[in-house]
Amino acid sequence: MTIAAVQSKPVPAILPGNGGMRGALSDLLWRRPILLLLLMLLPPLLWLGIVYIGSLFALLLQSFFSIDEFSGLINREFTLKTYGDLFQAANLDIILRTVTMAALVTLASAVIAFPIAYYAARYARGRWKALFYLGVMLPLWSSYLVKIYAWKLILAKEGILTWLLGKLGLLWLLEAWLSLPIVGGNSLSVSFTGTFIVFVYVWLPFMILPVQAALERVPGNLVEASSDLGASPGQTFRNVLFPLALPGIVAGSIFTFSLTLGDYIIPQIIGTSRLFIGQAVYSQQGTAGNIPLAAAFTVVPIVIMGFYLWGAKRLGAFDAL
């Protein structure tokens, strides 16, 4: 048989079925793509629905119970008494302290991240852009606990930072700062300031990358047109760069704000004895055995982030993720 005869042989428009159970299943999934989609989504949906949302719902259900003050046993009757306990002075102080820290960390991260992200988006090219991504991502590759304990050594009274300030003759400035009532302490490693510094360091990459992605979408001719029209660099920043980069800043703030709200390891290792929400959840569920109050504390970040995400969506933050 010649090559021309083989090429001229008609090919059927519909190939024959495979036959058997495998062929029938293949034909069924081909005719019903929705069924195929459901089968593919079923395992992750079961994991998310049963393991994650189910366990979270079970925990939140505990917040509507109360603990008997005499026996220490959980009273499984529906009540809002535990939520009322959140408004006690000590618990309200924990909530306000955590939200304040999360807001300060987010603001400082945005201020530090913007010039770094702007340089990477506008000037870094080729090898330098690769070094930028390496520098931003490298801290994320190391152990979380190792980074925190390293900062504890750096911020200690005998640490390298104190030694460096002493060499520069600025030790008096550090001592004056540590003498302040709220932000100070015996050393930076046991102070509100030290906790703030480590939070900013750990979460800063989560702010830099969304801001850099948002700035890369800003056309360069807009900045040039602003300068050609006589705008100063400050006016260009306020009227052109910042509004267009705002969705990226808000997107990064979702990470920095939420991660600071729920973290308990950093305040446990670096900081004072004043608790944060994560520490309160850990201590109430573990040491105190007050699971309803621990669950009520858990609701606080969920509610705060619910409103935060609603506002972020209105500002177009999800487009910059």
C-alpha positions as CSV (number, residue, x, y, z in Angstrom):
1,M,0.0,0.0,0.0
2,T,1.4,3.3,-1.1
3,I,1.8,6.4,1.2
4,A,-0.8,8.2,-1.0
5,A,-3.3,5.5,-0.4
6,V,-2.8,5.6,3.3
7,Q,-3.2,9.3,3.4
8,S,-6.4,9.2,1.3
9,K,-8.0,6.6,3.6
10,P,-11.0,8.3,5.3
11,V,-10.8,8.8,9.0
12,P,-14.1,8.4,11.0
13,A,-15.5,11.5,12.5
14,I,-16.3,9.8,15.8
15,L,-13.8,7.3,17.2
16,P,-15.1,4.1,18.5
17,G,-15.6,3.8,22.3
18,N,-13.1,2.1,24.5
19,G,-15.6,-0.3,25.9
20,G,-15.8,-1.7,29.4
21,M,-16.3,0.1,32.7
22,R,-13.4,2.5,32.0
23,G,-14.8,3.5,28.6
24,A,-18.3,4.0,30.0
25,L,-17.0,6.2,32.8
26,S,-14.9,8.2,30.3
27,D,-17.9,8.7,28.1
28,L,-20.1,9.8,31.1
29,L,-17.6,12.3,32.3
30,W,-17.1,13.7,28.7
31,R,-20.9,14.1,28.3
32,R,-21.3,15.6,31.8
33,P,-18.4,18.0,32.5
34,I,-20.2,19.3,35.6
35,L,-19.9,15.9,37.1
36,L,-16.2,15.8,36.4
37,L,-15.8,19.2,38.0
38,L,-17.7,18.0,41.1
39,L,-15.5,14.9,41.4
40,M,-12.3,17.1,41.2
41,L,-13.6,19.6,43.8
42,L,-15.0,17.0,46.2
43,P,-11.8,16.1,48.1
44,P,-10.7,19.8,48.8
45,L,-14.3,20.7,49.6
46,L,-14.6,17.9,52.1
47,W,-11.3,18.9,53.7
48,L,-12.3,22.5,53.9
49,G,-15.9,21.9,55.0
50,I,-15.3,19.1,57.5
51,V,-11.8,19.5,58.9
52,Y,-11.4,23.3,58.7
53,I,-14.8,24.9,58.8
54,G,-16.3,22.1,60.9
55,S,-13.6,22.4,63.6
56,L,-13.9,26.2,63.5
57,F,-17.7,26.0,63.9
58,A,-17.3,23.6,66.8
59,L,-14.9,26.0,68.5
60,L,-17.2,29.0,67.9
61,L,-20.0,27.0,69.3
62,Q,-18.1,26.8,72.6
63,S,-18.2,30.6,72.9
64,F,-21.9,30.5,73.6
65,F,-21.3,28.3,76.6
66,S,-20.0,29.4,80.0
67,I,-17.7,28.0,82.7
68,D,-18.9,27.4,86.2
69,E,-16.8,29.6,88.5
70,F,-17.0,27.1,91.4
71,S,-16.5,23.8,89.8
72,G,-14.6,24.9,86.7
73,L,-16.8,22.8,84.5
74,I,-18.3,24.0,81.2
75,N,-22.0,24.8,81.4
76,R,-23.4,23.8,78.1
77,E,-26.4,26.1,78.1
78,F,-26.7,28.9,75.5
79,T,-25.7,32.2,76.9
80,L,-23.9,35.4,76.0
81,K,-22.2,35.8,79.3
82,T,-18.8,34.8,77.9
83,Y,-19.0,37.6,75.3
84,G,-19.9,39.9,78.1
85,D,-16.6,38.9,79.8
86,L,-14.7,40.2,76.8
87,F,-15.7,43.7,77.9
88,Q,-14.1,43.4,81.2
89,A,-11.2,45.8,81.7
90,A,-8.4,43.2,81.5
91,N,-9.8,41.5,78.4
92,L,-10.7,44.7,76.6
93,D,-7.1,45.9,77.3
94,I,-5.8,42.7,75.5
95,I,-8.1,43.4,72.5
96,L,-7.1,47.1,72.2
97,R,-3.4,46.3,72.6
98,T,-3.5,43.7,69.8
99,V,-5.5,45.9,67.4
100,T,-3.1,48.8,68.1
101,M,-0.1,46.6,67.5
102,A,-1.6,45.3,64.2
103,A,-2.4,48.8,63.0
104,L,1.1,50.1,63.8
105,V,2.8,47.1,62.2
106,T,0.7,47.6,59.1
107,L,1.4,51.3,58.9
108,A,5.2,50.8,59.4
109,S,5.3,48.0,56.9
110,A,3.6,50.1,54.3
111,V,6.0,53.1,54.9
112,I,9.1,50.8,54.6
113,A,7.8,48.7,51.7
114,F,6.8,51.5,49.4
115,P,10.2,52.8,48.4
116,I,11.6,49.3,48.2
117,A,8.7,48.2,45.9
118,Y,9.0,51.4,43.9
119,Y,12.6,50.9,43.1
120,A,12.0,47.3,42.2
121,A,9.1,48.2,39.9
122,R,10.7,51.2,38.2
123,Y,14.5,50.7,38.2
124,A,15.4,47.1,38.9
125,R,16.0,45.1,35.7
126,G,17.3,41.7,34.9
127,R,19.8,40.5,37.5
128,W,19.0,43.2,39.9
129,K,15.3,42.3,39.9
130,A,16.2,38.7,40.6
131,L,18.3,39.8,43.5
132,F,15.4,41.9,44.7
133,Y,13.1,38.9,44.8
134,L,15.8,36.8,46.4
135,G,16.3,39.4,49.1
136,V,12.6,39.7,49.8
137,M,11.9,35.9,49.8
138,L,15.0,34.7,51.5
139,P,13.8,35.5,55.1
140,L,10.7,33.5,54.4
141,W,12.8,30.4,53.7
142,S,14.3,30.2,57.1
143,S,12.7,28.8,60.2
144,Y,10.1,31.1,61.9
145,L,11.4,30.3,65.4
146,V,15.0,30.7,64.4
147,K,14.3,34.2,63.2
148,I,12.5,35.2,66.4
149,Y,15.2,33.8,68.7
150,A,17.9,35.5,66.5
151,W,16.1,38.8,67.0
152,K,15.9,38.1,70.8
153,L,19.7,37.9,70.8
154,I,20.0,41.0,68.7
155,L,17.6,43.1,70.9
156,A,19.0,41.8,74.2
157,K,20.7,44.1,76.7
158,E,24.0,42.5,75.8
159,G,23.1,42.2,72.1
160,I,24.7,43.6,69.0
161,L,22.2,46.5,68.7
162,T,23.0,47.8,72.2
163,W,26.7,47.3,71.5
164,L,26.4,49.3,68.2
165,L,24.5,52.2,69.8
166,G,27.1,52.3,72.5
167,K,29.9,52.6,69.9
168,L,28.0,55.4,68.2
169,G,27.4,57.2,71.5
170,L,23.6,56.8,71.3
171,L,23.1,54.5,74.2
172,W,21.5,57.4,76.1
173,L,18.8,57.6,73.5
174,L,18.0,53.9,73.8
175,E,17.9,54.2,77.6
176,A,15.6,57.2,77.4
177,W,13.3,55.3,75.1
178,L,13.2,52.2,77.3
179,S,12.3,54.4,80.3
180,L,9.0,55.3,78.7
181,P,6.1,53.7,80.5
182,I,4.3,51.8,77.7
183,V,6.8,51.2,74.9
184,G,9.8,50.6,77.1
185,G,11.2,47.9,79.4
186,N,14.4,46.5,80.8
187,S,15.7,45.9,77.2
188,L,14.3,45.9,73.7
189,S,13.9,42.1,73.9
190,V,11.3,42.5,76.7
191,S,9.5,45.6,75.5
192,F,6.5,46.6,73.3
193,T,9.0,48.2,70.9
194,G,10.9,45.0,70.5
195,T,7.7,43.1,69.7
196,F,6.9,45.8,67.1
197,I,10.3,45.6,65.5
198,V,10.1,41.8,65.1
199,F,6.5,41.9,63.8
200,V,7.6,44.4,61.1
201,Y,10.6,42.3,60.1
202,V,8.7,39.0,59.8
203,W,5.6,40.3,57.9
204,L,7.4,43.0,55.7
205,P,7.7,40.7,52.6
206,F,4.0,40.2,52.6
207,M,3.6,44.0,52.1
208,I,6.5,44.5,49.6
209,L,5.3,42.0,47.0
210,P,1.7,43.3,46.6
211,V,2.8,46.9,46.5
212,Q,5.5,46.1,43.9
213,A,2.9,44.3,41.8
214,A,0.6,47.3,42.0
215,L,3.3,49.8,41.1
216,E,4.3,47.7,38.0
217,R,0.8,48.2,36.7
218,V,1.2,52.0,36.8
219,P,2.1,53.2,33.3
220,G,5.4,55.1,33.4
221,N,4.0,57.8,31.0
222,L,1.6,58.9,33.8
223,V,4.5,59.9,36.0
224,E,6.2,61.6,33.2
225,A,3.0,63.4,32.2
226,S,2.7,64.6,35.8
227,S,6.2,66.0,35.7
228,D,5.6,67.6,32.3
229,L,2.6,69.4,33.6
230,G,4.6,71.0,36.4
231,A,3.7,68.8,39.3
232,S,6.3,68.4,42.1
233,P,7.5,64.9,43.2
234,G,5.3,65.2,46.2
235,Q,2.2,66.1,44.1
236,T,3.0,63.3,41.7
237,F,3.1,60.9,44.7
238,R,-0.1,62.1,46.3
239,N,-2.2,62.4,43.1
240,V,-0.8,59.7,40.8
241,L,1.4,57.0,42.5
242,F,-0.3,56.6,45.8
243,P,-4.0,56.3,44.5
244,L,-2.9,53.8,41.9
245,A,-0.7,51.8,44.4
246,L,-3.4,51.9,47.2
247,P,-5.0,48.6,46.2
248,G,-1.6,46.9,46.6
249,I,-1.0,48.5,49.9
250,V,-4.4,47.4,51.2
251,A,-3.8,43.9,49.8
252,G,-0.5,43.8,51.7
253,S,-2.2,45.1,54.8
254,I,-4.6,42.2,54.8
255,F,-1.6,39.9,55.5
256,T,0.3,42.1,58.0
257,F,-2.9,43.0,59.9
258,S,-4.4,39.6,60.1
259,L,-1.1,37.8,60.9
260,T,-0.3,40.2,63.7
261,L,-3.8,39.8,65.1
262,G,-3.5,36.1,65.5
263,D,0.2,35.6,66.3
264,Y,1.1,34.5,69.8
265,I,4.7,33.2,69.4
266,I,6.4,36.6,68.8
267,P,4.8,38.3,71.9
268,Q,5.5,35.1,73.9
269,I,9.2,35.2,73.1
270,I,9.9,38.9,72.6
271,G,7.8,41.3,74.7
272,T,6.4,41.9,78.2
273,S,4.0,40.0,80.3
274,R,1.1,42.0,78.8
275,L,-0.9,39.5,76.7
276,F,-2.1,39.7,73.1
277,I,-5.2,37.9,71.7
278,G,-3.2,34.9,70.5
279,Q,-1.6,34.5,73.9
280,A,-5.0,34.9,75.6
281,V,-6.5,32.1,73.5
282,Y,-3.6,29.9,74.3
283,S,-3.6,30.5,78.0
284,Q,-7.4,30.3,78.5
285,Q,-7.6,27.1,76.5
286,G,-4.5,25.5,78.0
287,T,-3.6,26.8,81.5
288,A,-6.9,28.2,82.7
289,G,-9.1,25.6,81.0
290,N,-11.7,28.3,80.1
291,I,-12.5,27.0,76.6
292,P,-15.6,29.3,76.2
293,L,-13.6,32.4,76.8
294,A,-10.8,31.2,74.5
295,A,-13.4,30.6,71.8
296,A,-14.9,34.1,72.4
297,F,-11.4,35.6,72.0
298,T,-11.1,33.7,68.7
299,V,-14.2,35.4,67.4
300,V,-12.7,38.9,67.8
301,P,-10.1,38.6,65.0
302,I,-12.7,36.9,62.8
303,V,-15.1,39.8,63.2
304,I,-12.4,42.4,62.8
305,M,-11.0,40.8,59.6
306,G,-14.5,40.4,58.3
307,F,-15.0,44.2,58.3
308,Y,-11.4,44.7,57.2
309,L,-11.9,42.5,54.1
310,W,-15.2,44.2,53.3
311,G,-13.4,47.6,53.2
312,A,-10.5,46.1,51.3
313,K,-12.7,44.8,48.6
314,R,-14.3,48.2,48.1
315,L,-10.8,49.6,47.6
316,G,-10.0,47.0,45.0
317,A,-7.4,45.2,47.1
318,F,-8.2,41.7,45.7
319,D,-7.3,42.9,42.2
320,A,-3.7,43.4,43.5
321,L,-3.3,40.0,45.2
